[in-house]
Amino acid sequence: MSVYQQMLDIKAAKGAGYLVLVDPDRWSSDEVEKFIEQINTSGADGIMVGSSLILGEGAQRKMKKIQDTARLPVILFPGNINQLTPHVDAVFYLSVISGRNPQFLIGDQVQAAPVVRELGIEPISTGYMLIESGKVTTAEFVSGSKPIPRDKNEIAVAHALAAEYLGFKLIYLEAGSGAQYSVTPQMVAAVCAYTKVPVIVGGGIHSPGVAQALVKAGASFVVTGNILEDPTKSHLMEQFATAIHKV
């Protein structure tokens, strides 16, 4: 069964799914194995691996360790084509449709296509929309993309409709890693009211209550990342899973 079909099945069975984002740069090889083992038993539905920038050495070895340890689907969330790896089950094949930088709209995708085919990993076409988050995030800086204002729901809806009409399988509303504010439930509700494509929401989600509000607004999947890198907050993982699945 494809990873995309698994995602659809999770949404159908649980109402919404929970994905945990792992940045290989943030963990040593031993630490990442322990973290993945924690994710396995947390109630999460999948593991995303990647970052806007991966600077540390041994990233490929860590990704292999993540895949070897994981009992959940492992999906690459690539910041650039250099992050492509065989050590994942699928890749979010992203196009930054909220921006106008041709490199991230189609340029990287053309270069990546033969590599994805050669690696034999499943591509999941994803319309990626960067949303204003109260600060300049790495994703915004690296992509050279001006984010959609967080109070301009109609702009987000128009982009989401374009993503659906172009045939994207997923829409990703992203405030960015370390965002000050998450995407608003109002924007999520507006996008979901106009589109039929499953919506992923990530960035700046600091509490299970915020995650639950996004699901109630219509989000099909919620992603958390930075908040769980603090060892004193890793226990929130199970609370996020419960909050997201109980809606």
C-alpha positions in Angstrom: 0.0 0.0 0.0 1.3 3.5 -0.9 2.1 6.0 1.9 -0.4 8.3 0.4 -3.1 5.7 0.7 -2.1 5.0 4.3 -2.5 8.7 5.0 -6.0 8.7 3.5 -6.9 5.7 5.5 -5.6 7.3 8.7 -7.7 10.4 8.0 -10.8 8.2 7.4 -10.3 6.1 10.5 -9.2 8.8 13.0 -10.6 12.0 11.5 -7.1 13.5 11.3 -3.5 12.4 11.5 -0.4 13.4 13.5 3.0 13.7 12.0 6.2 14.4 13.9 9.0 16.3 12.1 12.6 15.3 12.8 15.5 17.6 11.9 18.6 15.4 11.6 20.8 18.4 12.6 19.1 18.6 16.0 20.1 15.1 17.2 23.1 12.9 17.6 23.0 9.5 16.1 22.2 7.9 19.5 19.6 10.6 20.4 17.7 10.3 17.2 17.3 6.6 17.7 15.8 7.1 21.1 13.5 9.9 19.8 12.2 7.7 17.0 11.5 4.9 19.5 9.5 7.4 21.5 7.5 8.5 18.4 6.8 4.8 17.6 4.8 4.5 20.9 3.4 8.0 21.1 0.3 7.5 19.0 1.7 9.5 16.1 0.8 8.4 12.6 4.0 9.2 10.7 7.5 10.6 10.8 8.7 13.5 8.6 12.4 14.0 8.1 14.1 17.1 6.8 14.8 20.8 7.3 15.2 24.0 5.2 18.9 23.5 5.8 20.8 20.4 6.9 24.4 21.4 7.8 25.6 18.6 10.1 27.7 15.7 9.0 26.3 12.2 8.9 22.8 13.2 7.8 22.4 10.2 5.5 23.5 7.8 8.2 21.0 9.4 10.6 18.2 9.1 8.1 19.0 5.4 7.6 18.9 4.9 11.4 15.6 6.7 11.5 14.1 4.4 8.8 15.6 1.3 10.4 14.1 2.3 13.8 10.8 3.6 12.7 7.6 1.5 12.8 5.7 4.2 11.1 5.9 5.7 7.5 8.9 7.9 7.1 8.4 10.8 4.7 11.1 13.2 3.5 10.2 16.9 3.9 13.0 18.3 1.7 14.5 21.7 1.9 16.4 21.2 -1.4 17.2 18.4 -3.8 20.5 17.6 -2.0 18.4 16.1 0.8 17.0 13.3 -1.4 17.8 9.9 0.1 16.8 6.3 -0.4 16.3 6.0 3.4 12.6 7.1 3.4 9.3 5.6 2.3 8.0 8.6 0.4 8.8 12.3 -0.3 6.5 15.3 -0.1 7.2 16.5 -3.7 6.8 20.1 -2.9 6.1 23.2 -5.0 6.2 26.5 -3.2 3.0 27.7 -4.8 2.7 30.7 -2.5 5.9 32.2 -3.9 7.0 33.3 -7.3 10.5 32.0 -7.2 10.7 29.7 -10.2 13.4 27.6 -8.6 11.0 26.4 -5.9 8.0 26.4 -8.1 9.3 24.1 -10.8 13.1 24.3 -11.2 14.1 22.0 -8.3 11.2 19.7 -9.1 12.5 19.1 -12.7 16.0 18.3 -11.4 14.7 16.1 -8.6 12.4 14.0 -10.8 15.0 11.6 -12.3 16.6 11.2 -8.9 13.3 10.3 -7.2 12.6 7.8 -9.9 16.1 6.3 -9.6 15.8 6.0 -5.8 12.4 4.4 -6.1 10.8 6.4 -3.4 7.1 7.4 -3.6 6.5 11.1 -4.6 3.4 12.7 -3.1 2.7 16.0 -4.9 2.2 18.7 -2.4 1.3 22.4 -2.9 3.3 24.2 -0.2 2.0 27.5 1.0 4.2 29.6 3.4 2.0 31.7 5.8 3.2 34.7 7.7 4.2 33.7 11.2 5.2 36.8 13.1 8.9 36.5 12.2 11.2 35.7 9.3 11.6 31.9 9.3 14.3 29.9 7.6 11.9 28.5 5.1 10.9 32.1 4.0 14.6 33.2 3.8 15.9 30.2 1.9 13.0 30.0 -0.6 13.0 33.7 -1.3 9.2 33.6 -0.9 7.0 36.3 0.6 4.6 34.6 2.8 0.8 34.9 2.6 -0.4 37.4 5.2 -2.0 35.4 8.1 -5.2 37.4 8.0 -5.7 37.2 4.2 -7.8 34.0 4.0 -9.0 34.8 0.5 -5.5 34.8 -0.8 -4.8 31.4 0.8 -8.1 30.0 -0.6 -7.2 31.1 -4.2 -3.8 29.4 -3.9 -5.3 26.3 -2.5 -7.9 26.1 -5.3 -5.0 26.5 -7.8 -3.2 23.6 -6.1 -6.3 21.4 -6.4 -7.0 22.3 -10.0 -3.3 21.6 -10.9 -3.7 18.1 -9.4 -1.7 18.3 -6.2 -2.6 15.5 -3.8 -1.9 17.5 -0.6 -2.0 21.2 0.5 0.5 22.2 3.1 -0.1 25.4 5.1 3.2 26.2 6.8 4.1 28.9 9.2 7.7 27.7 9.3 10.0 26.1 11.7 10.2 28.0 15.0 7.3 30.2 14.0 6.0 32.7 16.5 2.4 32.1 15.5 0.7 29.1 13.9 -1.6 29.3 10.9 -5.0 30.5 12.1 -8.0 28.1 12.4 -9.9 30.7 10.4 -7.5 30.3 7.4 -7.6 26.5 7.7 -11.4 26.6 7.8 -11.6 28.9 4.8 -9.2 26.7 2.7 -11.0 23.5 3.7 -14.4 25.0 2.8 -13.3 25.6 -0.8 -11.1 22.6 -1.5 -11.4 18.8 -1.3 -7.6 18.1 -1.1 -6.4 17.0 2.4 -4.7 19.9 4.2 -1.6 19.6 6.4 -0.8 22.3 8.9 2.6 22.9 10.5 4.7 25.5 12.2 4.3 27.3 15.5 2.0 24.7 17.0 3.1 24.9 20.6 0.2 23.1 22.5 -2.2 20.2 22.0 -5.1 22.8 22.3 -3.8 24.7 19.3 -3.5 21.4 17.3 -7.0 20.4 18.2 -8.4 23.8 17.1 -6.7 23.3 13.7 -8.3 19.9 13.3 -11.7 21.2 14.3 -11.2 23.8 11.6 -10.7 21.1 9.0 -7.0 20.1 9.0 -6.4 16.5 7.9 -2.9 16.3 9.4 -1.0 18.4 12.0 2.8 18.5 12.2 4.9 19.4 15.3 8.6 19.8 15.3 10.7 22.2 17.3 8.5 22.0 20.4 9.5 18.4 20.9 13.2 19.0 20.7 13.1 20.4 24.2 13.5 17.3 26.5 11.3 18.8 29.1 8.4 18.9 26.5 8.8 15.6 24.8 6.0 14.2 26.9 3.6 16.4 24.9 3.9 14.0 22.0 1.2 11.7 23.4 -0.9 14.6 24.3 -0.7 16.0 20.8 -1.7 12.6 19.4 -4.7 12.4 21.7 -5.9 15.9 21.0 -5.6 15.5 17.3 -7.4 12.1 17.2 -10.2 12.8 19.6 -11.9 15.5 17.5 
